[in-house]
Each structure stands twice: as structure tokens, then as C-alpha cells.
Amino acid sequence: MQRRTVPRDSNLTEEQRERLCGLLGNVELTLLYKASVHGYQASAFHRRCDRQGPTLLVAYNYSGYIFGGYTSVDYSQSGQYISDREAFLFSFQGKIPVYSKVNSGYYARYDDTGMPNFGQQLYFCRNGEVVYKEGGKSYSFNAKRLYGNDTELTECEVYKVSDEEVKNLIQYLSKHHCWESQEEKPWRNIRWTSIQRDKLMEMIRKYKPLVRSVRRARILMIGPVGAGKSSFFNSINSIFTGHVTNKAISGSAGTSVTTQFRTYPVKDGRGGKPLPFVLCDTMGLEEQSGAGLDIEDISSILQGHVPDRYKFNPTAPFQPEEQKISRPASLQEKIHCVVYVIDATKISLMSDKLQEKLASIRREINLLGIPQMVLMTKVDESCPNVEKDLYKMYLSSYIKSKVQEVSSRLGVPVSCVLPVKNYSQELELELKCDVLLLTGLQQMLRLADDYFDDVDADD
């Protein structure tokens, strides 16, 4: 085709660059590739952009559209389909951005030797044009809205984006605009009413373990430092007390605030009867050896050998007395349900070592046949739209993607991952917080019953 001459003033000016960075959350972008300078050849693109980490592609056409895509996975000419839940397409139309996030279950792009593509739907810089192929399902977008159906480009640029800048970018997108592919209806049904809260509270009050010898279900909370295990107990205690409480020590220190094994019963109001469950708190997990809770300690806790207020020693696991080893703990002393508490803002930052540690713990628990679930905390910090209104929790495709990511990383079914918001800054109870927290506790008791049912069947 015969190309029009690219006007010199069509390149990104400093003012435009600052505006683009501002719209993307005040990020600093490092230019890797500019088609008008380095050429529209695939070899030039890959020579400058391969193995550079997360990148932002920005294209310009003669109609004045500024649009492109983000991917967190390196270009490498691998010939593989790339899964990237953080990937998205975007278009700035004036100051109003439109986004299309990669659809769940589909590939974000195909990593070939050619020019960049997103979902094999949108191809950039093919002979200086953008090419749209209909029928793809990776992204849901309207070509006219994205780039005005003007396929001829005046420029195409690729920027390197650092990890910290990616975090700022995603937070900005969540805070200021909904994804174009946002769910039209809730992806999980929940009743946000005072009637539902009262119903959940009454169900919990009347709960009785299936095995008569057990008076209270024992629920073990496991998670990285600062994920919110102690805060969850405080939140549940607050609901049944009638106001915000801080009975368990909690905080945001770099190392575990909890140093003892604690069993926390919850009373039905001040001076009320103990409710039929106990929340067991542990020292936080840390990735390095000789720090945080030891896997052998968890095994001793699960089997009912560790006493309340035992102080953990990160350098030496708990050693039960000989007589306790020879005498198996009663069912009442054992753990009946395990809950992993995971910070939603740190899921994507979870190290391989910590993930391996969690996998080892999960294998140990599986051998004992104890049901497991996940509480995904700090959802308000993860998605500012949810921070404004918890009602948007199950309307948010971003939260849904985080639930799916937790499920994949920990090997727990999606139905067993429950997002919650603990009480942290609030002075008064809030209905929507209560409903989420009580729904999580209800699921724990149901899983404990599954455990009791299996024990009863074995007997």
C-alpha cells in the first residue's frame, strides 16, 4: 500500500507524554521502540522489546485516536499462547479512557516472531496499520470506539513499565473507570440486607457440630504476615459484641505480630454464652527458613497437640510430650477446618518460596482430610471501586480475577475463596462488612460439618 507521509508533529510531545502518564496513574515510562525511528519491521520491534518485562504499547492514527494495550508478560518469540490476566486494551478519547480487559479463560496474546498482537484479534504495525480480525473472544471491544475504524497509523511506540508502576497503573484503572468487560450481573449472589445479617447470626448461634463429643468447631487461620488473621477474629467478635473491638493483637509490622498459638472463643454479646466455634490464630508465614511459622508446628496444631498460648520458636518446631504423642488427641482438640488468609493486594506479588510453603502445608492438611478454604482480605485496598461501595464486590471483574488467581495459586476451588473486608479503620459496624464476614464464617462451619461427616462415616 502507499503510505501517507507521517507529519513530524504527530509524534508524542512532552505535554502529551505527561498527560498520558498522568492518565495512567503518574507512571514513568521508558521508551523502548518507536516505529517511525526504528522501523515497522518485526525484527526491529523484537530486537528492542523482547525480554523487557511488562510493556505498554501506544498507537496513534490519523483520526487522532491514542490507543493500544498492556501486557505484563515478556515478548520472547516463544511461539506460545500467553495467559496474562493483567492484560488489557485501552483507548483515550479526549480525557475519557475506555478499557477492555482480557476475558476469563482466554489467551491474552500469541507470542510469535511478528509484530505485537492482542488475542490474535488486534494486530499492530502490520505495514503501518492496525488490523482487526473479527470472531476472536479474548477481548470484548468495539473497533469504532477503540480507534474510530481508522486503521492507518501515524506512530506506534512501546514503553517499558516497572513492577511498581504496574501496581499504580492497575490501581488507577480500578479507581477511575470500570473495565469495559465488567459483568452485567453479579458473578456471585449475596443478599446485602439486615435480614440476611440477622439470619446468618442466628444460624451461627444455633450451629451444633454433627459429632456429639465435639462442643465447638475449631477453625485454624493460616496466612502470611499481615494478611489479617487476627483482624478477622476481631471483626467477628465485633459483630457479636455489637461494636468494633480489638481483643486480638493485630497490626501491619514486617514480622508476625502474633507470636503465640491462640484459641479465641467468641461470646454472644458481652457476658453472653460462648458461640459454637473457636478461631485459632497462628504466627504468620514467612518465605525464608528459620522465620515465621514452621510447617512441623502446623502439623502439631492440626492434630491437637499444641496448647493455647504456646509461644512459637521459629528456629525450633514444637516438641509434644511423649505421653501426648502416644495418646492421640481427642476429636474436640483437633482442627476441623483450615482457612488460608490471603491479602488481595499481594496475590500477584507472592514469591515462589511462599507459594511452595503453602503447597507443602496444603499437602499435609490433605493427608489429614481436613477441609480448606480461603479468605481474601483487603479487597477494598485492592479495588477502589469496592472501597467506595462493598456492594460492587461481586460486580467487579477485577475482584473476580483475583479470586480466580488465588484459586489457581493455592489449588483451592473458586467456590471456596471468599472475599471479605475486616474492620480496621472503622469506629462503627457496617452492614455490608458484616454480611461478608458472616458469610465467610458460615462457609467455615459448613466445611467443619463435612469433616465431622467423614469422621462419623469412618466410625
N, C-alpha and C positions, 0 to 999 in steps of 0.2 A: 504494500500500500504506500501511497505518497504521504509523508508526514508533513504537518504544518511546522513552521519554524517555532521553536519554543521561545517565547518572549523572555528577555533577561530578567524582567521584574516579576516573573511568575514564580521564582524560587522563594523559599520561605525566608521572609525578612526577620530581623531580630525581634521586632514588635510582634510578628505573627508567632514566632517561636515562643516568646514569653507568654502569649495568650494561650497557645496550645499547652504549654507546660502547666499554666495556671488551671486550665480546664481539666487537666489530668491529675490534679492534686499537688501542684507545685513541685513536680518531679524534675530532676536533672537528667536530660537525655544526651547520650553520647552518639554522635553521628557515625555510623559505620559505612553506609553506602548511599550514594546519590546518583541516580540513573543518568542524569544529564552530564555528570562529570566522569563517572566510572564506566558508563556504557550500559545498554539494555541487554547485554548478553548474560546468560545464566552463569557462565564461568566467572564473570566479574562479580556477580552477586554472591556466589558461594565462596569465592576467594576472600571476601571481606566480612561475610556474615556467618559462616559456619563456626560452630562450637563457641559461640559468644554468649550463651545463656539466654535469658528472656529478652525478647525484642519487640519493638513497636514499629509496624510498617505504616507509613503515611503517604497517601497518594493524592494527587491533585488533577482535576480535569478542567477543560475549557469553560465549563458551566459554573466554575467557582466552588465546586464541592471539595472539601477536605475529608478524606475517609481512609479506612484501612483496617488493620487487625492487629491483635496482640496474641503472642504465644509465649508460654513460659518454658517450652521445651526447645533445646538447641536444634538448629538446622545442621544436618550432617551427611546428607545424601545417602541415607541408610536404605532407602527403598522400602521403608516400613510405614504402615498406617500409625499415626501418632494419636494417643489418647492424652488429652490435656483439658482438664475440667475448668482451668482458669482462662482458656482461650475465648476470644470474642471478636466480633466485627464492630466497627463504630463509624459514625458519620457526623461531622459538625455542620449544621445548617444554621448559619448565624451563630448564636450562642447556645442553641438548643441541641444537645447531643442525642443521638439515637443509638442504642446498643442491641446487639444480638449475640447472646451467649451460646456456646456450643450445647446442643441438645443432649440430654442424658442418653447414654447408650450408643452414641455415635462418635466417630473419629473426628478429631479437630482438624487434621490435615494429613496429606500424604507427603512424606519426606523423600522427594526424588531429586534428580540432578537438574531439574528445570527451575524456572522462576517460582517464587513462592505462591502457594495456593492454600485456600482455607476450605477444608471439607470436600475438595475436588468439585466445588461449586463456583468459587470465585478465584480466578487466576489473575495475578498482577504482572504487568510489564511484558506481556506477550506481544512482541513487535510494537511496544509502546502503548499497548491498550490493556484495558481490564476486560476479561472475558467471563461472562456469567453463563453457567450451564444449568438449565432447569432440571428439576427432578431430584436434586440432592436433598438429603434430610438432616445434614449435620447442623445447619443453621436455618433459622426461620427469619427471613428478611425480605423486604420489598426493594427490588433493584432501583426503581424510580426514586424511592425515598432515600436510599443509601447514597446513590451517586447521580441521580437525575437521568439515568439511562444514557448518559454521555460517556461512551467507552474510551474516548481518546484522551490519554494522559498528557499533562504538561510536565509532570515530575513524579518521581517515586523515590522515597527515602526510607531507610531502615535505621532505627536507633537502638542502641543497647540500653537496657533498663536494669539497674541493680536490684538485688533482693529487697532492700529496704524501700526502694522506690516502687516496686511491685505492690508491696503491702499498702503504701499510700494510695496507689492507683486504684486498687480493688476497693479500699475503704471509701475513696471518693465516689466511685461509681455507685456503690451501695447507698451512700449517704444522699446523693443529689438526684439520682434518677433510677427508675426501675429498669430491669432488663426488658428488652422488647419481648423476649420469650417467657415472661413471667406467667405463672399458672393463672388461668382464668378462674379456677375454683380451688379451694384448699386441697393440698395433697395429703392431708390427714385431718379427719373430722374431730372436732372438740367443741364442747359447749362452754362458752365463756360467761356463765351466769352464776349468781349467788345460789341458785337452787342446785346447780351441779356441784359447787363447792361444798354445800351442806350435805349433799348426798354422798360425796366422797369421804367427808369426815365421819359420817355416820357408819359407812361401810367399814372404815378402818377401826372405829371404836368396837364394832361388833365382830370383827375378824377373830376366828379361832383356828389355830393350826389343825390340820387334818389328823395329826397324831396326838392322842390324849396325853401322852407323857411329856409333851412339849407345851409350855405355857406361852412362850413368846418366840416369834420368828427372829433369828439372828441374821442380820444383814451386814456383810463386810464391805467397806468402802476402800477401794484401791485406786491410786492415781498418782500422777507426777506432782512434784512440789508446786503448791499454789493453784491447783486445779479447782479447789473448792469443796473438799470432802467435809471439813469441819463446818464450813459455811452452810452446807446442805442440812446438817443436823440442826444448826442454829435456826435455819429457815423453817424446818418442820416444827421445831419446838416453839417458834414464834407463832405459827398458825394456831396450834392447840392452846397456847398460853393466852392468845388474844392481843398480843402486841410484840413488837420486834425485840428479840433477846439476843444475847451473845454469851451463852453459857460455855460453849466450847471455844478454846483459844483458836483464832484464825487470823490470817494476815497475808502479806504478799512478799515475805522475805525470800531471799535467793535459796535458802536451805529450808528444810522442813520445820514448820512451827510446832507440829505435833512430834513429840519425842517418846510418847508412851502409847501402849495399846490401851485404848479406852472403849468401854462399853457404855453407851448412852441410852438409858431408857427415857421415854417421853411420857409425861403425865398429861392427863386430860384436863387442862386448866390448872391454875395454882391450887395446890393441895388436893388435886384430883387423883384418881386411880391411875396406875401405870397402864399405858396402852399396850396391846399385844404384840409389840415388836421391839427390838433393840438394834440401834445403829452402832456398828463397831468401827472405830476410826483407827487408822494406822499411820505410821511415819510415811512421808511422801517418797515416791520412787525417784531415783536419780540414775542417770545413764552410766556414770563411772562406777567401777567396782570399789568397794570399801566406803560407799556413801549411800545414804538413804536406806530404805527397807530392803532386807536381804530376802531372796526367794525362799530360803530354808525357813525363815521366820514365818512367811506366809503359809507354808505347809503346816507348821505347828499350830498356827491360828485356826486354819481350816478344820483341823482335827480336834480342836477344843482344848489344847494343852496350855495355851498362854493365858495367864491370869490377868484380870483387869489391873491397869496401872503399871504393868510391866514396862520398864524403861528399855528401849531398844539400844543395842550397841552395833553400829554399822560395820564394825570390824570383826564382830563375832556373832554368829547366829544364836538364837535361843536354844538352851540345852534343858529339855524337860527332865524332871526327876525320874530315876529308874523305875520307881513304882508306878508313875503315871504312864510311862511307856508300856509297861507290862499290862496295865489296866486301861483298856480303851475308854475314851471319854464317852459320856452318855450323849444321846441324841440332843438333849437340851443344851449341852455345852458346845456342840459343833456349829459350824456356819451352814446356813440353809440357802443363802443366795449371795452372790458376789456382784458388786456394782463397780464398774470402772468409771471414774470421774475424769472427764477429759475437757480441757479448756478449748472452746471453739476457735479462739483467736490463734491457737498454736498448733492446730492439727497439721497444717501443711509444713510446719517447721519441725515436726517431730523427727528426732535423729534416728538413724538406723539402729544404734545401740539401744535406745529406749524402746523402739518397736520390737527388737529381738527379746528384750527383757519381758515385755508384756506378752509376747508369744510364748515364752517359757512358762510364765505364770499361768497363762490360759491352758497350756497342755497339762500342767499339774492339777488344775481345777477340773478339767475334763475327766481325768483319771478317777477323780472322786465323785463324778456325776453331779456336781453342783451347778445349778442354772446360773447363767451370767447375762448381764445387760449393761448398757452404757448410759450414764447421764452426761449430756453435752452441756456444759455450763458456759456462762458469759456470752450467751447468744446476743445480748444487747450490744456488747462491745464489738462483736463480730460483724453485725449488720445494723447500721444506724437507723434504717427504716424500722427495724424491730425495736430499737431503743426508743423511738418516738411512740410506738404503739405495739405492745406484745401481741395484739390481735393479728398483726401481719405475719406472725411466726410461720404459720402453715400456708401462707400465701407467697412466701419468699422462696424463689427458686435457688437463691444463694444459700439459704439455710438448708434447703433440701439437698444441695450438692455437698454440703459439709457433713450432713447425716450419712450420705452415701459414702463419703470418703472415710469417715470413722468406721463404718461397717466394713469397708474393704481392708483397712489397715489392721483392725483388731480381729477380723473374722467372726463378727457378731452380726446376726440378721438385722436388716434395716428396721424391722418391726420392734427390735429390742434396743434401739437407740432413741432416747427421749431427750429433746432439748428443754432446758429449764433456765430460769433466772433466779439465783439465790438473792436473798436480802443482803445488801451490802451498804448502800448509802442511805436507804430509806429510813424514815422515822416512824412511818405508819404502814400497816399491812395494805396490800393491793390485791384486788380480786383476781386479776389475770395471773399474777405471780402465784397466788395460792392454788389456782386451778392446775397450772403446770406442775408445781411441786407435788401436789396431792396425787395427780395422775401418775407421776413417776413412782411415788410410794405405793400406789395401788398395784402397779405392774410388778414391783418387788415382791409384794405379798402373794401375788398370783404365781410367780416363779417359785417362791418358797413352797407353795402348795404342790407344785409339780414335783419338787424334791421329796416332800413328805409322801406323796402318792407313790413314787418309785420305791421309797423305803418300805412303805406298807405292803406294796406288791411283793417285794423281796421276802418279807416276813411270811 
